[in-house]
C-alpha cells in the first residue's frame, strides 16, 4: 500500500519553507531593504546566527553516547559520496556554469529541511532529530571552509589556505560546543548566554530565506536572465538522479534504518540556502547559484515527497 499520508505531510513541510523564500522575495521587491543591506544580512546570518544555531543544536541534541561516532562517520562518508557524484555530474554543465553547478550539487540543505520534515513526519521528540544533528555535525564547517576552493582564479593558480576562513565562526562554534559536551557541561550551566544564543539561532532560517529571496529578486531586476537549459539539467540531477542512485545503493547495502533514512533524505534535498552568499564571497556567479536553488526548491515540492514515499515502500519491503 502506498503511504499517501506521508507524501502529503512532506509536501506541506517543503511548501512551508518555500513560503518563507517567497516572503523574502516580496520584502526585497517592495523596497523594504536596499541591495547594499544584503551584505550586512549575510554577515549576520553566516557569521552570527548560523554559528549560534550550530552551538545550540549540539548542546541540545549531542551526547557522547555509545555508537554516536557511527552516525558521524556515516555523515562524513555521505559528504564524500555526494561530492563524488557532484564531480561526475558537473561534466553535464556548460563550462561557464560548471563551478556554480558543482558546489550547488555538492552541498545540500542538510539541516533546515530535515528538521522540518522529520518533525512533521515523526514528531519533534523523535530520536531521528538527535541522529540528524550527529550525522550533520561537521557538515556546516566543511561547507563554509571549502566552497571558496572551487573558485580560485586561473586554471593553474595555487591553492592558498586562508586561515581566517578555515577557522571561521561556524567551525569555532562547533568545536566549542563539542568540547563542552564531552566535558559533560549542560546548557543550563551557561545561563543567560545560552538564552541569547537560542534567540540568535532562531534568526538563522528566516535570514537565510530572506537572503535567498533577495538574490532571486536582484537577479531578475538586473536582467541577468534565467538559464533554462542549465537549470533543467540541475533539477533533474539533484531531484531525481541523486536520490535514485542513493536509493539503489541503500537497497543493496541495507544499513540500519535510521542511517538509511537520513542518507536518503539528504540525497533528495536542494542546495543549502547560503550557497549564493558563499559563491558571491568567493567571486562566483551568485545569481546563477540562486537560480539553481530556486529551481531545485520548486522541484523539491514533488521530488522529496516522492522519494521518501518510494523509500518507505521499497526499503521496508526489502528489510
C-alpha positions in Angstrom: 0.0 0.0 0.0 1.4 3.4 -1.0 1.6 5.7 2.1 -0.1 8.8 0.6 -0.3 10.4 4.0 3.5 10.5 4.1 3.6 12.1 0.7 1.3 15.0 1.6 2.9 15.6 5.0 6.3 16.0 3.4 4.8 18.2 0.6 3.3 20.5 3.2 6.6 20.8 5.1 8.5 21.7 1.9 5.8 24.2 0.9 6.1 26.0 4.2 9.9 26.5 3.6 9.2 27.8 0.1 6.7 30.3 1.5 9.5 31.8 3.6 11.6 32.3 0.5 8.6 33.9 -1.3 8.2 36.2 1.7 11.9 37.2 1.4 11.4 38.0 -2.3 8.4 40.1 -1.5 10.2 42.0 1.2 13.1 42.9 -1.0 10.9 43.7 -4.0 8.7 46.1 -2.0 11.8 48.2 -1.2 11.9 47.3 2.5 15.6 46.5 2.1 18.2 48.0 -0.2 20.7 45.9 -2.2 23.6 47.1 0.0 21.8 45.8 3.1 22.1 42.2 1.8 25.9 42.3 2.7 25.1 43.1 6.3 22.4 40.5 6.4 24.8 37.9 5.0 27.3 38.8 7.8 24.7 38.5 10.5 23.3 35.2 9.1 26.6 33.4 8.3 28.9 34.7 10.9 26.5 35.1 13.9 23.1 33.4 13.5 24.2 30.1 11.9 27.1 29.6 14.4 24.6 30.2 17.2 22.3 27.6 15.7 25.1 25.0 15.4 26.2 25.7 19.0 22.6 25.4 20.4 21.8 22.3 18.3 24.9 20.5 19.6 24.3 21.4 23.2 20.6 20.3 22.9 21.0 17.1 20.9 24.5 15.8 21.1 25.5 13.3 23.8 28.7 11.3 23.7 26.7 8.1 24.0 27.9 4.7 22.7 27.7 4.5 19.0 27.5 8.2 18.2 30.6 8.0 16.1 28.9 5.6 13.7 26.5 8.3 12.7 29.3 10.9 12.5 31.3 8.6 10.2 28.2 7.9 8.1 27.7 11.6 7.7 31.3 12.2 6.6 31.1 9.3 4.2 27.9 10.7 2.7 29.5 14.1 2.2 32.4 12.5 0.3 29.9 10.4 -1.7 27.9 13.5 -2.6 31.0 15.4 -3.7 32.0 12.5 -5.9 28.5 12.4 -7.5 28.7 16.2 -7.9 32.1 16.0 -9.7 30.8 13.3 -12.0 27.5 15.1 -12.9 29.1 18.6 -13.2 30.5 17.4 -16.5 27.0 17.9 -17.8 27.1 21.6 -17.1 28.3 24.2 -19.6 31.9 25.3 -18.9 30.8 28.8 -17.8 28.4 27.5 -15.2 30.3 24.4 -14.0 31.7 25.7 -10.7 28.3 27.0 -9.5 26.7 23.8 -10.8 29.2 21.7 -8.8 29.0 23.4 -5.5 25.2 23.6 -5.6 25.1 19.9 -6.2 27.7 19.1 -3.6 26.2 20.9 -0.6 22.6 20.2 0.3 20.3 21.9 2.8 21.4 19.4 5.3 19.8 20.8 8.5 16.8 23.1 8.0 14.8 21.0 5.6 15.3 17.7 7.5 14.4 19.4 10.8 11.0 20.5 9.4 10.3 17.2 7.5 11.3 14.9 10.4 9.4 17.0 12.9 6.3 16.8 10.7 6.5 13.1 9.9 7.9 11.6 13.2 7.3 14.4 15.7 9.6 16.9 17.3 10.7 14.5 20.1 11.8 11.9 17.5 15.2 10.2 18.0 15.8 10.8 14.3 16.3 14.5 15.1 19.1 13.7 17.5 20.6 11.3 14.9 20.3 14.1 12.3 22.4 16.5 14.3 25.2 13.9 14.9 25.0 12.9 11.2 25.5 16.5 10.1 27.8 17.6 12.9 30.7 18.5 10.7 28.7 19.4 7.6 28.5 23.2 8.1 32.2 23.6 8.9 33.1 21.6 5.8 30.8 23.7 3.6 31.9 27.1 4.9 35.6 26.3 4.7 35.7 24.6 1.3 33.3 26.5 -1.1 35.9 29.1 -1.8 38.4 26.4 -3.0 36.2 25.8 -6.1 36.5 29.4 -7.2 40.3 30.0 -7.2 41.4 32.2 -10.0 43.2 30.7 -13.0 43.4 27.1 -14.1 47.0 26.8 -12.6 46.5 29.1 -9.6 47.9 27.8 -6.4 45.5 26.8 -3.6 46.1 29.3 -0.9 44.9 28.4 2.6 43.1 31.4 4.2 43.3 30.6 7.8 40.7 33.2 8.6 38.2 31.3 6.5 39.2 27.9 7.8 38.8 28.9 11.5 35.6 30.7 10.9 32.7 31.2 13.4 31.0 28.1 12.2 34.0 25.8 13.0 34.7 27.6 16.2 31.1 27.2 17.4 31.1 23.6 16.5 34.4 22.8 18.3 33.5 24.8 21.4 30.1 23.1 21.7 31.6 19.6 21.2 34.3 20.3 23.8 31.6 21.4 26.3 29.5 18.3 25.7 32.5 15.9 26.0 33.2 17.6 29.3 29.6 16.9 30.2 28.7 20.6 30.6 25.0 21.1 30.4 23.3 24.1 28.7 21.7 25.2 32.0 25.3 26.0 33.2 25.6 28.7 30.5 22.7 30.7 31.9 21.6 33.8 30.1 24.4 33.3 27.5 22.6 30.2 26.3 19.3 32.0 26.2 20.8 34.7 24.0 22.3 32.1 21.7 18.9 30.5 21.3 17.4 33.8 20.2 20.2 34.3 17.7 19.7 30.7 16.4 16.1 31.4 15.8 17.1 34.1 13.3 19.1 31.8 11.1 16.5 30.2 8.9 14.4 33.4 8.3 17.6 35.4 7.5 18.9 32.8 5.0 15.5 32.5 3.3 15.4 36.4 3.2 18.8 36.3 1.5 17.6 33.7 -1.0 14.6 35.8 -1.9 16.8 38.9 -2.2 19.2 37.1 -4.6 16.4 35.9 -6.8 14.8 39.4 -7.0 18.2 41.1 -7.8 18.8 38.5 -10.5 15.5 39.5 -12.1 16.0 43.2 -11.6 19.4 43.3 -13.1 18.1 41.2 -16.1 20.8 38.6 -15.9 18.4 36.1 -17.5 17.2 32.7 -16.4 19.4 29.9 -17.8 16.6 27.4 -18.6 18.9 24.8 -20.0 21.3 24.6 -17.1 18.5 24.9 -14.5 16.6 22.0 -16.1 19.7 19.8 -16.0 20.4 20.8 -12.4 16.8 20.0 -11.3 16.9 16.6 -12.9 20.3 15.6 -11.5 19.6 17.0 -8.0 16.0 15.9 -7.7 16.0 12.6 -9.4 19.4 11.2 -10.3 21.0 11.7 -6.8 18.2 10.1 -4.8 17.5 7.3 -7.2 21.2 6.3 -7.3 21.3 6.6 -3.5 18.2 4.5 -3.0 19.6 1.8 -5.2 22.8 1.7 -3.0 20.8 1.6 0.2 18.7 -1.3 -1.1 21.9 -3.1 -1.9 23.9 -2.3 1.3 20.9 -2.5 3.8 22.3 -0.2 6.5 20.4 0.4 9.8 17.0 2.1 9.1 17.9 5.4 10.9 21.1 5.8 8.8 19.3 4.8 5.6 16.5 7.3 6.3 19.0 10.1 6.9 21.1 9.2 3.8 18.1 9.1 1.5 16.6 12.3 2.9 19.9 14.1 2.5 20.2 13.0 -1.1 16.8 14.5 -2.0 17.5 18.0 -0.6 18.0 21.2 -2.6 21.2 23.2 -2.1 22.0 24.9 1.2 20.4 28.4 1.1 23.7 30.1 2.0 25.3 29.0 -1.3 24.6 32.3 -3.2 26.2 34.3 -0.4 29.2 32.0 -0.2 29.6 31.9 -4.0 29.4 35.7 -4.1 32.1 35.9 -1.4 34.3 33.6 -3.5 33.9 35.6 -6.7 31.5 33.3 -8.4 28.1 34.0 -10.1 25.8 34.2 -7.1 22.8 35.0 -9.3 23.2 31.6 -11.1 23.6 29.8 -7.8 20.3 31.4 -6.7 18.7 30.2 -9.9 19.8 26.6 -9.2 18.4 26.8 -5.6 15.1 28.3 -6.8 14.6 25.6 -9.5 15.6 22.9 -7.1 13.3 24.2 -4.3 10.3 24.3 -6.7 11.1 20.8 -8.0 11.5 19.5 -4.4 7.8 20.1 -3.7 7.3 16.8 -5.7 10.7 15.1 -5.6 11.2 15.0 -1.9 7.7 13.6 -1.0 8.0 11.2 -4.0 11.4 9.8 -3.0 10.6 9.5 0.7 7.4 7.6 -0.2 9.4 5.3 -2.6 11.9 4.7 0.2 9.2 3.9 2.7 7.7 1.3 0.3 10.9 -0.3 -1.1 13.2 -0.2 1.9 10.6 -1.5 4.3 9.7 -4.4 2.0 13.4 -5.2 1.4 14.3 -5.2 5.1 
